[in-house]
Amino acid sequence: MTRERLTWDEFEQEIARDAQLTIIHGRLYDLSRDFMRWHPGGAVAATQIGRDGSAAFDAFHDPSTQEELANFYVGDMDNEATAYLARDILKVHQLITENGWWHASRQYYIWKFVSTLSLALIPLWVLRQHAQHNFLLLLLAACLMALFFQQSGWLSHDFLHNQVCKQRKYNYFLGFVTASIWQGFAPSWWLNKHNTHHAVPNIHGEDPDLNTMPFLAWSEDALELFSDYSDDTLAKFWISHQPLLFFPLFVLVRLSWIASSILYPLYGNVKVSMATVETSGIALHCIWQFGLPFLWLSPSRAFAYLILSQGLGSILLASVFVLNHNGRTVLNKDTMKAKDFYELQIFTSRNVQSTPFLDWVTGGLNYQIEHHLFPTLPRHNFHLVAPLVQEICARHHVHYHKTTFGQGMIEVLERLRRVGDLAGKRPS
């Protein structure tokens, strides 16, 4: 059904009647079942139902993509109200285009691919030639492999965000190699989870990165989930002691990703062909990662190598990505309404001060605010955009949160402590 021109009040009335509408640059689009079946990005678009999705659309799509929405156009809005903050962010978006900053450096990413792959080939060579008789070299090999997991994690993140190649099919292929074969997780699982996170960061009940109960709770709202358990004694114990259990949980991150990826085709909307390809990639990963150590080493040494490489790899990954948003304010569906898309990205993100070493070890994710505002921008250009974003935030009195690595971790632990204390005070 076509709507001619709606005011905002009329738009909200339509939403109250369960209309699946969003606004993109003053035009209304119907995001009902037919759209969700068509949308290449899947159900993440549903996060913009009942909202002005213009900023989210701009962040994830090329402008020409709007022409593809014609079949879902149902009308116009009476007034397109774009906040001053959003207008200035869009000016930066245009400046990035004019300066060619969307284009990735081919030399940079060839170097990243080769240097990261070497972090796996060197320890495999050490395992094959020396680790059976030299325990120190076995430890060195495990540490290098752990670093490989971390760095290939950032590389697959770049590919799957379409930061590198002009054509998405090449980004997906390289993302498949660096994610499934190198690390053991499915790109389709990661994309569904991560794109939803980008659309609604730190929103309780919507951001999948906050779905860590019953092991970790990031807000008082999460404590309401205790009611989901018939006996919440163990959950309350975990949450009450979560600052102490936080780091031990880190060692399981990689294994949980592999398990989630294997199970995803059972509950996710994944094409059979894609699920087969990605599962085959995970199988290849398991063969070279878990099979070769037992082929070349005694069982005790193979177990020692795997425990250290997997555990340390998980810690190196988790110690970076927890700083991106964890410990920042968690909003709910009501409190998020006061913030537009761009302010939400800035308000819920944390930057970590840049040094050449931290830029490398974090894969550029220390520029988390810029990454959330411009998710397809190559990481090597974040430093060009950051001063512009910081100046805009100061002009509009929007807090631009930047810390040191250590201070950021303190903020994360302090949030866990406060929520854990609240959990301990809740009646059984």
C-alpha positions, -999 to 999 in steps of 0.1 A, spaced: 0 0 0 14 34 -10 16 63 14 17 97 -3 35 119 23 36 112 60 44 134 89 65 119 117 33 114 139 16 96 110 48 75 105 47 65 142 10 56 139 18 33 109 46 16 130 21 11 159 -1 -7 134 28 -31 127 39 -15 94 74 -26 86 86 8 74 119 27 75 130 61 62 160 65 39 167 101 28 131 112 31 116 82 13 96 54 29 105 18 23 86 -14 32 109 -39 50 84 -67 52 90 -103 43 97 -98 6 124 -73 14 140 -95 40 142 -124 15 158 -100 -11 182 -81 11 217 -94 7 226 -83 43 198 -104 58 177 -95 87 200 -68 101 178 -43 82 150 -50 107 170 -30 132 159 2 113 122 -5 112 104 25 128 134 47 125 152 70 101 176 45 87 194 70 64 227 71 84 228 33 88 221 29 51 250 54 42 274 36 66 269 2 50 260 8 13 273 25 -18 250 55 -27 240 37 -60 224 10 -39 194 32 -32 183 27 -68 179 -10 -60 153 -2 -34 127 10 -60 106 -21 -56 101 -14 -19 94 23 -21 60 32 -6 59 69 -2 77 100 12 81 118 45 67 153 49 100 167 62 135 151 62 149 162 95 187 156 95 205 165 128 234 189 126 257 162 138 246 139 110 250 166 84 286 172 95 294 135 95 280 133 60 304 161 50 333 140 62 318 111 42 319 133 11 355 144 19 366 108 21 351 103 -13 368 134 -28 402 124 -13 400 87 -24 403 75 11 377 47 5 403 30 -17 425 5 0 463 4 -6 470 -28 -25 506 -28 -13 495 -25 23 471 -54 22 495 -77 2 520 -70 30 494 -77 57 483 -110 40 519 -123 35 532 -112 69 502 -126 87 504 -160 68 541 -161 78 530 -161 115 514 -195 108 541 -210 85 570 -203 108 555 -221 138 544 -250 117 580 -253 104 593 -252 140 568 -279 151 579 -301 122 616 -297 126 624 -289 163 596 -289 188 596 -326 195 630 -322 211 631 -286 223 603 -274 246 613 -238 244 609 -238 207 575 -255 211 564 -226 234 577 -201 208 557 -218 181 526 -217 202 530 -180 209 536 -172 172 505 -192 162 485 -173 189 496 -140 173 486 -154 139 451 -160 152 449 -124 164 463 -108 133 443 -130 109 412 -120 129 418 -83 121 425 -92 85 393 -111 80 374 -83 97 387 -59 70 378 -82 41 343 -90 55 337 -53 60 344 -48 23 373 -25 31 398 -40 7 385 -50 -28 362 -30 -50 340 -61 -57 323 -78 -27 328 -113 -41 366 -109 -38 363 -95 -3 341 -125 6 365 -150 -9 395 -135 10 374 -133 41 365 -170 37 402 -179 35 413 -158 64 382 -166 85 372 -202 78 405 -218 68 429 -197 89 408 -193 120 379 -218 119 348 -196 119 321 -191 93 319 -157 76 280 -159 74 278 -164 111 302 -135 118 285 -112 93 250 -118 108 263 -112 143 287 -83 135 265 -63 112 237 -64 137 261 -52 164 271 -22 141 235 -13 136 226 -13 174 258 -12 194 255 -16 232 217 -18 230 204 -44 255 183 -70 238 194 -61 203 233 -61 202 244 -98 200 277 -89 215 259 -83 248 244 -118 248 269 -132 273 246 -144 301 248 -164 323 286 -158 324 289 -120 320 263 -92 325 271 -58 312 241 -38 326 214 -39 352 189 -48 324 208 -80 318 201 -91 354 164 -94 345 175 -125 325 179 -144 357 142 -151 355 149 -173 324 166 -199 347 146 -222 369 176 -223 393 197 -192 389 221 -200 417 250 -208 394 243 -178 372 242 -154 402 275 -169 414 292 -163 380 279 -127 377 287 -118 413 323 -129 407 326 -118 370 355 -94 375 376 -124 387 362 -149 361 365 -124 332 401 -132 322 398 -170 326 368 -169 302 390 -153 276 407 -186 269 375 -201 255 368 -174 230 382 -191 199 366 -225 207 332 -208 213 335 -191 178 343 -224 161 313 -241 179 289 -213 170 300 -214 134 295 -251 131 260 -248 147 250 -217 128 235 -235 97 211 -253 121 195 -221 133 206 -194 109 192 -184 75 221 -198 55 220 -211 19 229 -248 18 257 -242 -7 273 -214 15 270 -235 46 287 -264 28 316 -242 16 321 -226 50 319 -259 69 344 -273 45 367 -244 53 363 -250 90 371 -287 85 403 -277 67 412 -255 96 407 -283 121 428 -307 101 458 -284 98 455 -268 132 446 -298 154 458 -327 132 494 -317 123 506 -313 159 496 -349 167 512 -361 135 545 -344 143 546 -344 181 541 -368 210 505 -366 224 517 -347 255 536 -321 235 508 -317 210 483 -311 238 507 -285 254 511 -267 221 473 -266 214 463 -255 249 488 -226 248 483 -215 212 445 -217 214 443 -201 249 468 -173 242 452 -167 208 418 -162 225 433 -138 250 451 -117 224 418 -114 205 395 -108 234 418 -83 252 414 -60 221 377 -64 212 364 -60 248 378 -24 247 357 -15 217 324 -11 236 324 -31 268 323 -9 299 307 19 279 270 28 287 245 1 278 212 15 265 178 -1 261 151 3 235 137 33 253 169 52 262 183 48 227 155 67 211 171 100 222 201 94 200 204 93 163 225 67 145 257 86 144 255 98 180 248 62 191 279 50 173 301 76 190 284 74 224 288 36 228 324 33 214 358 37 229 390 47 211 424 37 224 452 61 220 472 54 189 509 43 187 525 24 158 525 -7 180 489 -4 192 477 3 157 493 -30 147 483 -51 176 447 -39 175 443 -41 137 432 -5 137 403 -12 160 417 13 185 399 38 161 366 22 170 346 54 167 358 61 132 353 24 123 317 26 134 310 58 116 327 46 84 328 7 85 340 3 49 369 27 54 403 9 52 420 8 85 452 25 72 431 57 66 415 60 101 442 84 113 432 108 85 396 109 95 399 108 133 409 145 138 378 156 117 355 134 138 370 147 170 365 183 160 328 176 150 322 160 183 336 189 202 315 214 181 283 195 189 292 186 225 292 149 219 316 130 241 345 115 221 358 88 245 395 80 241 416 62 267 449 44 271 448 6 267 452 2 305 426 27 314 401 11 290 406 -23 307 400 -7 341 368 8 328 357 -27 316 365 -43 350 348 -15 369 316 -20 349 317 -58 356 323 -51 393 293 -27 396 269 -50 378 283 -80 398 276 -61 431 240 -55 419 236 -92 411 248 -102 446 222 -79 462 192 -93 442 169 -115 462 168 -152 452 
